[in-house]
């Protein structure tokens, strides 16, 4: 049974890496996150310590 040439292994590896990267990019950009335009106000809560 003949084995694959090293160039074929390299092209197969590059094909798998490209498919993996395209899959990740499509998954990342397929979900649009809502943009929050409200400003965040920090209001500290005052705690009365009873010693």
C-alpha positions as CSV (number, residue, x, y, z in Angstrom):
1,X,0.0,0.0,0.0
2,X,1.6,3.3,-1.0
3,X,2.0,6.0,1.6
4,X,1.2,9.6,1.1
5,X,4.0,11.9,0.1
6,X,5.1,14.6,2.7
7,X,3.6,17.3,0.5
8,X,0.2,15.7,0.6
9,X,0.4,15.5,4.4
10,X,1.3,19.2,4.5
11,X,-1.6,20.2,2.2
12,X,-4.0,18.0,4.3
13,X,-2.8,19.6,7.5
14,X,-3.2,23.1,6.0
15,X,-6.7,22.2,4.8
16,X,-7.7,21.0,8.2
17,X,-6.3,24.2,9.9
18,X,-8.1,26.4,7.4
19,X,-11.4,24.6,8.0
20,X,-10.9,24.9,11.7
21,X,-10.1,28.7,11.5
22,X,-13.1,29.4,9.2
23,X,-15.4,27.4,11.6
24,X,-14.2,29.4,14.6
25,X,-14.5,32.8,12.8
26,X,-18.0,32.0,11.6
27,X,-19.0,30.9,15.1
28,X,-17.5,34.1,16.6
29,X,-19.2,36.5,14.3
30,X,-22.6,34.7,13.9
31,X,-23.8,36.1,17.3
32,X,-24.4,39.8,17.5
33,X,-24.2,41.1,21.0
34,X,-26.5,44.0,22.0
35,X,-24.7,47.3,22.5
36,X,-25.5,48.9,25.8
37,X,-25.7,52.6,25.4
38,X,-26.7,53.3,29.0
39,X,-24.0,54.7,31.2
40,X,-23.2,52.7,34.3
41,X,-23.7,54.5,37.6
42,X,-21.8,53.2,40.6
43,X,-23.8,53.8,43.8
44,X,-22.1,52.4,46.9
45,X,-24.3,51.0,49.6
46,X,-23.8,52.4,53.0
47,X,-23.6,49.8,55.7
48,X,-24.3,50.7,59.3
49,X,-22.0,48.6,61.4
50,X,-23.5,47.8,64.8
51,X,-20.6,47.0,67.1
